[in-house]
Amino acid sequence: MLFTDIQFIIFFIVVTLAYFSLSWRGRWMLLLAASCYFYMVFKPIFILILFGTIVIDYYAGIWIEQSTDQKRKKLLLIISLISNIGILAFFKYYDFLQDSVNSVLASFDLRPAVPALTRLIPSRIAEWMTTGEGKVLLPIGLSFHTFQAMSYTIEVYRGNQTAERNFGIYALYVMFYPQLVAGPIERPQNMLFQFHSYFKYDFELVKSGLIQMAFGFFKKMVIADRLSVFVDYAYDPASDHNGLTLLTATAFYSFQIYCDFSGYSDIAIGAARVMGFTLMDNFRSPYESRSIPEFWGRWHISLSTWFRDYLYIPLGGNRNGEFMKYRNQMIVFMVSGLWHGTSWSFVIWGALHGFYQIMASLRDKYLKKANIQIPDNFLIRAVNVLLTFALVTLAWIFFRNSLSRSMVIFEKIGNLSFSDQISSPFNQVEMWFCVFLIGFLLWKEHYFEKIPTASTAVFFILFPIIAFLTYFLGVITENQFIYFQF
């Protein structure tokens, strides 16, 4: 079920009320059963894949901890990682591999070498593993819970986390419903001990959690889904619109994807907090960043820190000279691009951010060597924020569109004329309302980055107002959360 479905609101209320009426054992069993149901609503059969990886990683963690032989420990870790990455690669990248290899061969007039999956597996299995077009069906949230599972065995291997002996608690760590399908991607050190804790009912946490959920719904249903109407209109097809329209759509998409994804995170974090659980922050006002490195310290924090700790540092980080540092940065961002989507446009998006990072490092090196101090005043800060936003926004074009369409958009924007008129599915009042919503978002993010702890009186006023505005201003669309596709 989607967070924006009325079914979820009912589900959340029932599960939360039942949760506070149970003992510790009853609570984790309830949450595990509720999480299984939550996941199975999307496609029941895929829970078997999730269960398989849970069993492998559960026993791998115990055997890694018990083993005194370092080679055996490493072998167990490799088996765990291969099982997780193998499942992710199969479901997410088989079609990408097939299309890429066969396209290259076709350019040389050679026969396809990678067959469609439907030709390799029995028809009955293919029915639940593929779409009507014969493409592999991606289990929802696979990239997120796979990375969370891998962090567990890696941390046990490193000695930073004791192996979890309670199978149900470990399964809940992987399947906890608020963050099951789109994060935040948690570490075992932050979550496992919480599932062993008994949280007393705390009205302050309930208030804070509900307000954060309400803001999350507002971001998604009022801002993101409204902006998506304009973005879809302008981009599909992009060739029908002028540069000013496409530039406006590109700016709108920056805020659409932010409100969509951070809105999901707010709902997830808030829902967990109502029950007493603390999930990590996933966003910290990223569009206030003054540089690309700062942006990645504020955007999708759970993923960027995952890549830092489990890929960038193991590759050598910045320990082996500048060239290796830049190489490692580029590898990390290209892998991040491929993690986000199975097309070359995602790889280019990642490579662009890798290039931005390298350029930022070279700039800082030059300024330090030349002993140049950049003044820290409002004008300089504003210029840096706008420049960072422009770079991030232009890169989003590749994230949102195919490679061919991205080229059309860049060409149109490059030929932009100020005599162009914006073509829009909205009337003038609706367009200005979109601008107002973006302004409100930036104001709220700047002055209230953290969800404020409201007094009881303020809560009973603020929460209904946000709920009322979300209900009456929300746009009815068919859009899932953008990151559900990853």
Salt bridges, closest charged atoms under 4 A:
GLU65 OE1 - ARG165 NH1 2.25
ASP99 OD1 - LYS135 NZ 3.26
GLU164 OE1 - HIS196 NE2 2.86
GLU204 OE2 - LYS207 NZ 3.14
ASP225 OD1 - LYS220 NZ 3.01
ASP232 OD1 - ARG400 NH2 2.82
ASP236 OD2 - ARG400 NH2 3.50
ASP236 OD1 - ARG405 NH1 2.60
ASP260 OD2 - LYS220 NZ 2.78
ASP266 OD2 - LYS219 NZ 2.94
ASP281 OD2 - ARG284 NE 3.97
ASP281 OD2 - LYS450 NZ 2.48
GLU288 OE2 - HIS446 ND1 3.04
GLU294 OE2 - ARG298 NE 2.96
ASP309 OD2 - ARG187 NH1 2.98
ASP309 OD1 - ARG308 NE 2.75
GLU322 OE2 - LYS365 NZ 2.75
ASP364 OD1 - ARG363 NH2 2.96
ASP376 OD1 - ARG290 NH1 3.59
ASP376 OD1 - ARG381 NH1 3.14
GLU445 OE2 - LYS219 NZ 3.51
GLU445 OE2 - LYS444 NZ 3.82
